[in-house]
């Protein structure tokens, strides 16, 4: 009888964990309160078992077959569409995924690390040379990348899951630069900007038993950037890449809860070479490089009471360490006007996510987090004259950031609608009734109001 009861409880817990999952990034955003963490890192996108985690662990595809979703994450400019299709009628069939996305990739576009412009002329700082060369904003004119990809997931035996995705992306924009005039003809010069990149994900998961598992994911990105002015290269990338390794475990610690530890190590590099237009074919009048390293360690406790269907409570804590450096040289040989900026950011946080099934068709979601950020910055200005040492400026500061996120999940006739809702909406109410319209939150996409982002999905 005791064994039977234990088996029943374990089965109920598994159903509760699985039943609360709706398959979009928007759902994760409404549970994560990601604001305040360096780089917008969202740990719930790792610790909550959801099909949006395919971006980190492509081996999850085997659990999310025959579904399609459109995710308007971060506003109308950015979003994704995913189609997953089972290739057989087996209980655990191989799964093929096709997807497209519009998104910015920071190592190609604006990745300036966490450094601030130092005191003094901007042209003398490493950030100015590495991420702000003259007339170079750090991104193409339209920083949105158009991404298309394919994925495949399968089971190898009873306990091993495999998956991989490959995508290509990029963008090009041709425009007339109103600040550039060909002096010989008096005509405005074409300004052509483009970036391309490739993104590869591979993952493997091990089901230790019905309730415990280990997952590993590897992501590699590489790309190029070019800025042409009047048919000549003005800025060009000289190494743009990113590599990330993520590990995660799920271990049952009681009949109603799992502990979910994770580790993520991420490194990216961007080097930009500026061309001196007035020196003919001489390439590399300025060189700037930005490197970033993130080490993120944390754990969540996922609680799903078996007698409360659709309820998930997930408190967690973690530590994020970000180390960044930027270097710049005003000459191609790198021997003059060298500047260096180094910075580090250590960010402990704690918070929780909660999701509850209010009705058969409605889920309520809440996320909250407090982050303590301790930032150290060091800027070494170039040598002012022969025999004089460069000037070093150091700054140290701490901030505390509290964030709250809210959302809804609506399930009707196989359709899932997820809404990540601006928390101010609950103070203002429905504008048609109260007259208080909920405006866009700070740092959100244009036009974002009470629903910061939304997603629509369908399973068949």
Beta strands, then each sheet from edge to edge (+ up, - down):
strand 1: 67-71
strand 2: 79-86
strand 3: 95-103
strand 4: 145-156
strand 5: 160-181
strand 6: 188-207
strand 7: 213-229
strand 8: 232-252
strand 9: 257-274
strand 10: 286-303
strand 11: 312-329
strand 12: 339-359
strand 13: 362-380
strand 14: 392-412
strand 15: 415-421
strand 16: 451-459
sheet 1: 1+ 2- 3+ 4- 5+ 6- 7+ 8- 9+ 10- 11+ 12- 13+ 14- 15+ 16- 1+
end
